[in-house]
């Protein structure tokens, strides 16, 4: 299992779109969303909103089986939920996954856990 994170600036005036994504995809389209995540090998997905002096940033953390499979599948899937998710990424962040704009995952610099596991 791999944990990957992205810090992505939110497009101007799109913070509420980011806030609403959970309801739009996970709640309203739960079965489709879960099937998509299973197919893409995503076992966990968390989103954080960070306010900064230069604008809002989304911090998204995934636990995935295979990061390359997740990114390629998200960029190319023709499933309606994945197509809609790509449109959301374009509107909220200016990310055109289908056009090849894929952000590089953040570099893990350190990891600490109370139980001592890495």
C-alpha positions, -999 to +999 in steps of 0.1 A: +000+000+000+012+035-008+002+068+006+004+098-017-005+134-011-011+164-034-012+201-024-031+218-051-040+255-053-077+260-056-088+282-085-101+317-076-136+316-062-138+277-063-133+269-026-170+261-021-168+238-051-140+219-033-160+219+000-190+204-018-171+177-037-176+152-009-214+155-010-214+157-048-195+125-053-193+104-021-227+111-007-249+116-038-232+090-060-220+066-033-222+033-052-206+047-083-179+064-062-170+033-043-169+012-075-146+038-091-123+039-061-122+001-060-113-001-097-086+025-093-071+008-063-079+036-038-086+024-003-087+058+015-091+094+004-089+124+026-092+161+017-081+191+037-085+228+031-056+251+039-060+289+039-028+307+029-020+344+023-019+337-014-051+317-017-067+284-006-050+251-012-065+216-012-044+189+004-056+155-007-042+123+007-047+088-009-039+053+002-036+033-030-025+000-042-006+014-072-002+052-077+004+048-115-028+028-119-047+054-099-035+083-120-038+066-153-072+053-146-085+086-133-072+103-165-086+078-190-117+061-175-149+066-195-171+057-165-195+086-160-184+093-124-147+095-135-156+117-164-175+140-140-146+139-115-122+150-143-145+180-151-146+188-114-107+188-112-105+211-143-130+235-128-118+235-092-080+233-099-074+238-135-061+202-138-067+187-172-059+150-164-072+138-198-049+164-215-019+153-195-018+178-167-011+155-138+004+170-106+034+153-091+026+137-057+043+154-028+076+141-016+074+124+018+101+139+039+093+122+072+069+098+088+064+093+126+040+070+143+035+064+180+037+026+175+071+028+158+060+013+125+070+029+092 
